[in-house]
């Protein structure tokens, strides 16, 4: 896979260096001999508290985005696969009633971890690697989806759940089973056959829900060509469809910095490689997408601003979505990219005075500065985070969530 120990040439060079003038004295030792000597001098070692931040290779947080997307989906699906298997066994009361997929899980996890090798997932491998790994990603994703669906059906059967028969009087009635694979309770709109209802599903659990059509009070969902509003948030759009204002009605505060636009899609020149991009890219000439069309309409419990942009031969489509009784704004983006040596970025200049950034990392989160007061802070021009970054003070905060993007500034 790469790396490896020293070869014959390295050992010969090391042997010759022992006798070179004006060089440090070199002693070869076994690891078992080295560490005790090292430990005896540990009281004079300098100590560093905090993140060991790598100032190079920041492009790897975003390069080969499709592979990163597959990796995220596989991580999520494998956890779902494990959870639904255990839940099914608990529900049926017998481990024999559902063959827990031990071998399948081990095989899938090992292959996903193989593709997390330091050249594949970061995006620095050759074309053949991605041609082969993407094909396997697609097969593995289909395999996990199949197993999850199969296990869910077995759980439904074990519950004795039978879909409710419709009658002529209540054509909108329906019964459903909703699963929650997250570790916290969620409340969501469920939309089925033009029938909507809002349900709460407990963490790592499920509910069986019978309901008829829930009336969505349109007076709480307002929109025209320039804004969208629900019970909690008001969004105003500029002429180029960037965010002119995002107002939190509950906290009575403007989220964006005054005079600056949110979700501004900007194109930068980019002559970097798979590992790095120029740190001064923002000082060059910037370009913007041309807005071709925009349409705002209501779709069930959602207000959707559908936007179509063009940049040279590249097309970007985006739905900005605001849902009833929800303070989250979704940006569902699809892009057909055909312009080399360019980088597309979006930004959200949030007005959170004296805030700090909390970034999700493996098994937790880490706090990072939002300023460049010191050389160490300045060096953190691009940082990695898993699925979210939150900027908050002791009263208010804003979070940015992503489905597979790891590079943030």
C-alpha positions as CSV (number, residue, x, y, z in Angstrom):
1,X,0.0,0.0,0.0
2,X,3.0,2.3,0.2
3,X,5.6,3.3,2.7
4,X,7.7,0.4,4.1
5,X,11.0,0.0,6.0
6,X,14.5,1.0,4.9
7,X,16.0,-0.9,1.9
8,X,19.6,-2.0,1.4
9,X,20.5,1.4,-0.1
10,X,19.2,3.3,2.9
11,X,21.2,1.1,5.3
12,X,24.4,1.6,3.3
13,X,23.9,5.4,3.3
14,X,23.3,5.2,7.1
15,X,26.5,3.2,7.6
16,X,28.6,5.7,5.6
17,X,27.2,8.7,7.5
18,X,28.6,7.3,10.7
19,X,32.1,8.2,9.6
20,X,31.4,11.5,7.8
21,X,33.1,14.6,9.2
22,X,31.0,17.6,10.5
23,X,27.9,15.5,10.9
24,X,26.0,14.5,14.0
25,X,27.0,11.2,15.5
26,X,24.7,8.4,14.4
27,X,23.9,5.3,16.4
28,X,21.8,2.5,15.1
29,X,19.6,0.8,17.8
30,X,16.7,-1.5,18.0
31,X,13.4,0.1,18.9
32,X,13.3,-1.8,22.2
33,X,16.6,-0.1,23.1
34,X,15.7,3.4,21.8
35,X,12.5,4.0,23.7
36,X,14.0,3.5,27.3
37,X,16.7,6.1,26.4
38,X,14.1,8.4,25.0
39,X,11.9,8.1,28.1
40,X,14.8,8.9,30.4
41,X,15.1,12.4,28.8
42,X,11.3,13.0,28.5
43,X,11.4,15.7,31.3
44,X,13.2,18.1,28.9
45,X,10.9,17.6,26.0
46,X,8.7,20.6,25.0
47,X,5.0,20.1,25.4
48,X,2.3,21.2,23.0
49,X,-1.3,21.3,24.1
50,X,-4.0,21.3,21.4
51,X,-4.4,20.3,17.8
52,X,-1.4,19.3,15.8
53,X,-2.5,21.2,12.7
54,X,-1.0,20.3,9.3
55,X,-0.4,23.5,7.3
56,X,-0.1,21.6,4.0
57,X,-2.2,19.4,1.8
58,X,-5.5,21.3,2.6
59,X,-6.8,20.5,-0.9
60,X,-7.2,16.9,0.2
61,X,-10.3,17.9,2.3
62,X,-12.3,18.4,-0.9
63,X,-10.5,16.7,-3.8
64,X,-12.3,13.8,-5.5
65,X,-15.7,14.8,-4.0
66,X,-17.6,11.7,-5.4
67,X,-15.3,9.3,-3.4
68,X,-15.8,11.4,-0.3
69,X,-19.6,11.3,-0.9
70,X,-19.5,7.5,-1.2
71,X,-17.4,7.2,1.9
72,X,-19.8,9.2,4.0
73,X,-22.8,7.2,2.7
74,X,-21.1,4.0,3.5
75,X,-20.2,5.0,7.0
76,X,-23.8,6.0,7.6
77,X,-25.2,2.8,6.0
78,X,-22.9,0.5,7.9
79,X,-24.0,2.0,11.2
80,X,-27.7,1.6,10.0
81,X,-27.0,-1.9,9.0
82,X,-25.6,-2.8,12.5
83,X,-28.4,-1.0,14.3
84,X,-31.3,-2.5,12.4
85,X,-29.9,-6.0,12.8
86,X,-29.6,-5.6,16.6
87,X,-33.1,-4.0,16.8
88,X,-34.6,-6.8,14.9
89,X,-33.1,-9.4,17.1
90,X,-34.2,-7.6,20.3
91,X,-37.7,-7.2,18.9
92,X,-38.1,-10.9,18.0
93,X,-36.5,-12.1,21.2
94,X,-34.3,-14.6,19.4
95,X,-30.9,-14.2,17.8
96,X,-31.7,-17.1,15.6
97,X,-34.7,-15.5,14.0
98,X,-32.4,-13.0,12.1
99,X,-29.0,-14.0,10.9
100,X,-26.8,-11.2,12.2
101,X,-24.6,-10.2,9.2
102,X,-21.2,-10.6,11.0
103,X,-19.2,-11.7,8.0
104,X,-20.9,-9.2,5.7
105,X,-20.3,-6.3,8.0
106,X,-16.6,-7.2,8.5
107,X,-16.0,-7.6,4.8
108,X,-17.7,-4.3,4.0
109,X,-16.0,-2.3,6.8
110,X,-12.6,-3.6,5.8
111,X,-13.1,-2.5,2.2
112,X,-14.4,0.9,3.3
113,X,-11.3,1.3,5.5
114,X,-9.1,0.2,2.7
115,X,-10.4,3.1,0.6
116,X,-9.6,5.5,3.5
117,X,-5.9,4.8,2.8
118,X,-4.0,8.1,2.8
119,X,-4.0,8.5,-1.0
120,X,-7.4,7.2,-1.9
121,X,-9.9,9.1,0.3
122,X,-7.9,12.3,0.3
123,X,-8.1,12.3,-3.5
124,X,-4.4,12.0,-4.4
125,X,-4.4,8.7,-6.3
126,X,-4.3,8.0,-10.0
127,X,-7.4,7.7,-12.3
128,X,-7.4,3.9,-12.3
129,X,-7.8,3.8,-8.5
130,X,-11.0,5.9,-8.6
131,X,-12.4,4.1,-11.6
132,X,-12.1,0.8,-9.6
133,X,-13.0,2.1,-6.2
134,X,-16.1,4.1,-7.3
135,X,-17.5,1.0,-9.0
136,X,-17.0,-1.0,-5.8
137,X,-18.5,1.9,-3.7
138,X,-21.6,1.7,-5.8
139,X,-21.9,-2.1,-5.3
140,X,-21.3,-1.8,-1.6
141,X,-23.9,1.0,-1.2
142,X,-26.5,-1.1,-3.0
143,X,-25.6,-4.1,-0.9
144,X,-26.1,-2.2,2.4
145,X,-29.3,-0.6,1.1
146,X,-30.7,-4.0,0.3
147,X,-29.8,-5.4,3.7
148,X,-31.3,-2.4,5.6
149,X,-34.5,-2.7,3.6
150,X,-34.7,-6.4,4.2
151,X,-34.1,-6.0,7.9
152,X,-36.7,-3.3,8.2
153,X,-39.3,-5.5,6.5
154,X,-38.5,-8.3,8.9
155,X,-39.0,-6.0,11.8
156,X,-42.3,-4.7,10.4
157,X,-43.5,-8.3,10.0
158,X,-42.4,-9.2,13.6
159,X,-44.4,-6.3,14.8
160,X,-47.5,-7.7,13.2
161,X,-47.8,-4.5,11.3
162,X,-50.3,-4.6,8.5
163,X,-50.8,-1.4,6.3
164,X,-54.2,0.1,7.0
165,X,-56.9,-0.5,4.4
166,X,-58.2,2.7,2.8
167,X,-61.9,3.2,2.6
168,X,-63.9,5.5,0.4
169,X,-64.5,8.0,3.2
170,X,-60.9,8.6,4.1
171,X,-58.8,8.4,1.0
172,X,-56.0,10.3,2.7
173,X,-55.7,8.0,5.7
174,X,-52.5,6.0,5.9
175,X,-50.4,4.0,8.4
176,X,-46.6,3.9,8.3
177,X,-43.6,2.8,10.3
178,X,-40.9,5.4,10.6
179,X,-37.3,4.6,11.7
180,X,-34.8,7.0,13.4
181,X,-31.2,6.0,13.1
182,X,-29.9,9.1,14.9
183,X,-29.0,9.3,18.6
184,X,-31.6,12.0,19.4
185,X,-35.3,12.4,18.9
186,X,-36.4,13.9,15.6
187,X,-39.6,15.6,14.4
188,X,-40.1,15.5,10.7
189,X,-42.8,15.9,8.0
190,X,-43.7,12.6,6.4
191,X,-45.2,13.1,2.9
192,X,-46.8,10.1,1.2
193,X,-49.2,10.2,-1.7
194,X,-49.9,13.9,-1.3
195,X,-50.8,13.3,2.4
196,X,-48.6,15.0,5.0
197,X,-48.2,14.6,8.7
198,X,-45.6,15.7,11.2
199,X,-44.3,13.0,13.5
200,X,-41.7,12.6,16.3
201,X,-39.5,9.5,16.2
202,X,-37.5,8.5,19.3
203,X,-33.7,8.2,19.1
204,X,-32.5,4.9,17.8
205,X,-36.1,3.7,17.5
206,X,-39.2,3.7,15.5
207,X,-42.9,4.5,15.6
208,X,-46.0,3.1,14.0
209,X,-48.2,6.1,13.0
210,X,-51.7,6.2,11.8
211,X,-52.9,9.6,10.6
212,X,-55.0,11.5,8.1
213,X,-53.9,14.5,6.2
214,X,-52.6,17.3,8.5
215,X,-53.7,20.7,7.4
216,X,-50.7,23.0,6.8
217,X,-51.7,26.5,7.7
218,X,-50.5,28.5,4.7
219,X,-50.7,31.7,6.7
220,X,-47.5,30.5,8.5
221,X,-45.8,29.9,5.2
222,X,-45.3,33.1,3.2
223,X,-43.4,33.8,0.0
224,X,-43.1,35.8,-3.2
225,X,-40.3,36.4,-5.7
226,X,-38.0,38.0,-3.1
227,X,-38.5,36.2,0.2
228,X,-39.6,33.0,2.1
229,X,-40.9,32.9,5.7
230,X,-42.1,30.3,8.1
231,X,-42.9,30.5,11.9
232,X,-39.2,30.8,12.8
233,X,-37.1,32.2,9.9
234,X,-37.5,34.9,7.3
235,X,-35.2,34.8,4.3
236,X,-34.7,37.6,1.8
237,X,-33.0,37.2,-1.6
238,X,-30.8,39.6,-3.5
239,X,-31.2,40.2,-7.3
240,X,-28.6,37.5,-7.9
241,X,-30.5,35.1,-5.6
242,X,-27.8,35.1,-2.9
243,X,-29.1,35.6,0.7
244,X,-29.7,39.2,1.5
245,X,-31.0,38.5,5.0
246,X,-31.7,35.6,7.3
247,X,-33.7,36.8,10.3
248,X,-34.3,34.7,13.4
249,X,-37.8,35.6,14.5
250,X,-37.6,33.7,17.8
251,X,-34.3,35.4,18.9
252,X,-35.1,38.7,17.1
253,X,-31.7,38.9,15.4
254,X,-30.2,39.1,11.9
255,X,-27.9,36.1,11.2
256,X,-25.8,37.6,8.4
257,X,-23.3,40.4,8.8
258,X,-24.8,43.7,7.7
259,X,-23.9,44.5,4.1
260,X,-22.7,41.1,3.2
261,X,-24.5,38.3,1.3
262,X,-24.9,34.7,2.2
263,X,-24.6,31.7,-0.1
264,X,-22.6,33.8,-2.6
265,X,-21.3,31.4,-5.3
266,X,-17.8,32.6,-6.3
267,X,-15.4,31.1,-8.8
268,X,-11.6,31.5,-8.1
269,X,-8.6,30.7,-10.3
270,X,-7.0,27.5,-9.1
271,X,-3.8,26.2,-10.5
272,X,-3.0,23.8,-7.6
273,X,-2.9,20.0,-7.6
274,X,-4.6,17.2,-5.7
275,X,-2.7,18.1,-2.6
276,X,-2.7,21.9,-2.3
277,X,-4.2,25.1,-3.7
278,X,-2.5,28.5,-3.5
279,X,-3.1,30.1,-0.1
280,X,-3.4,33.5,-1.8
281,X,-6.3,32.4,-4.2
282,X,-8.7,34.9,-2.7
283,X,-6.4,37.8,-3.8
284,X,-6.9,37.0,-7.5
285,X,-9.7,37.9,-9.8
286,X,-13.0,36.4,-8.8
287,X,-15.9,35.6,-11.0
288,X,-19.5,34.7,-10.3
289,X,-22.2,32.5,-11.8
290,X,-24.8,34.1,-14.0
291,X,-28.3,33.6,-12.7
292,X,-30.5,32.2,-15.6
293,X,-33.8,31.7,-13.7
294,X,-35.3,31.5,-10.3
295,X,-38.7,30.2,-9.2
296,X,-40.2,30.3,-5.6
297,X,-43.1,28.0,-4.9
298,X,-44.7,25.9,-2.1
299,X,-44.3,22.1,-2.2
300,X,-46.3,20.6,0.7
301,X,-44.6,21.7,4.0
302,X,-41.7,23.3,2.1
303,X,-41.1,26.6,0.3
304,X,-38.6,26.0,-2.5
305,X,-36.5,28.6,-4.4
306,X,-35.3,26.8,-7.5
307,X,-32.3,28.5,-9.0
308,X,-30.3,27.8,-12.2
309,X,-26.9,29.4,-12.8
310,X,-24.3,29.2,-15.5
311,X,-20.6,29.8,-15.6
312,X,-19.0,29.4,-19.0
313,X,-19.9,25.7,-19.9
314,X,-20.8,24.7,-16.4
315,X,-24.4,24.6,-15.0
316,X,-25.3,24.8,-11.4
317,X,-28.9,24.1,-10.1
318,X,-29.8,24.8,-6.5
319,X,-33.0,24.5,-4.4
320,X,-33.0,26.7,-1.3
321,X,-35.6,25.1,1.0
322,X,-37.4,26.4,4.1
323,X,-39.7,23.9,5.8
324,X,-42.7,24.6,8.1
325,X,-41.9,24.8,11.8
326,X,-38.2,24.3,11.1
327,X,-35.2,26.6,11.5
328,X,-33.0,24.7,9.2
329,X,-32.4,26.0,5.6
330,X,-31.5,23.3,3.1
331,X,-29.3,24.0,0.0
332,X,-29.8,21.1,-2.4
333,X,-27.1,21.6,-5.1
334,X,-26.4,19.8,-8.3
335,X,-23.6,20.9,-10.6
336,X,-22.3,19.9,-14.0
337,X,-18.8,21.1,-14.0
338,X,-16.8,21.6,-17.2
339,X,-14.3,24.4,-16.4
340,X,-10.8,23.3,-15.4
341,X,-8.3,25.3,-13.2
342,X,-11.2,26.9,-11.3
343,X,-12.6,26.5,-7.8
344,X,-16.2,27.1,-6.7
345,X,-16.8,28.2,-3.1
346,X,-19.8,29.5,-1.2
347,X,-19.8,31.5,2.0
348,X,-22.0,32.5,4.9
349,X,-20.7,35.5,6.8
350,X,-22.6,35.0,10.1
351,X,-22.9,37.8,12.7
352,X,-22.0,36.0,16.0
353,X,-19.9,38.4,18.1
354,X,-17.1,36.9,20.2
355,X,-18.0,33.5,18.9
356,X,-15.8,30.4,18.5
357,X,-16.0,27.6,16.0
358,X,-16.7,24.1,17.2
359,X,-15.9,21.5,14.5
360,X,-16.9,17.9,14.5
361,X,-13.9,15.5,14.4
362,X,-13.6,11.7,14.9
363,X,-15.4,10.8,18.2
364,X,-16.0,14.4,19.2
365,X,-15.5,18.0,18.4
366,X,-12.7,20.5,18.7
367,X,-12.8,24.3,19.2
368,X,-10.9,26.5,16.7
369,X,-10.5,30.3,16.4
370,X,-12.4,32.4,14.0
371,X,-9.7,35.1,13.8
372,X,-6.1,35.4,12.7
373,X,-4.6,37.1,15.6
374,X,-1.4,34.9,15.8
375,X,0.7,33.2,13.3
376,X,-0.7,29.9,14.4
377,X,-4.3,31.1,13.9
378,X,-3.4,32.6,10.5
379,X,-2.0,29.2,9.4
380,X,-5.4,27.6,9.9
381,X,-6.6,29.1,6.7
382,X,-8.5,25.9,5.7
383,X,-9.6,23.4,8.3
384,X,-11.2,19.9,8.1
385,X,-14.4,19.0,9.9
386,X,-16.7,16.0,9.5
387,X,-20.4,16.8,9.1
388,X,-20.8,20.1,10.9
389,X,-19.2,23.4,12.0
390,X,-20.9,25.5,14.7
391,X,-20.1,29.1,15.5
392,X,-21.6,30.3,18.7
393,X,-21.3,32.7,21.7
394,X,-23.0,32.2,25.0
395,X,-26.4,33.4,23.6
396,X,-26.7,32.5,20.0
397,X,-25.1,30.4,17.3
398,X,-25.3,29.2,13.7
399,X,-24.3,25.7,12.4
400,X,-23.3,24.6,8.9
401,X,-24.1,21.0,8.1
402,X,-22.8,19.1,5.0
403,X,-23.3,15.7,3.5
404,X,-19.8,15.0,2.3
405,X,-17.6,18.2,2.2
406,X,-14.7,18.3,4.7
407,X,-13.0,21.6,3.8
408,X,-14.0,24.8,5.6
409,X,-12.5,28.2,6.1
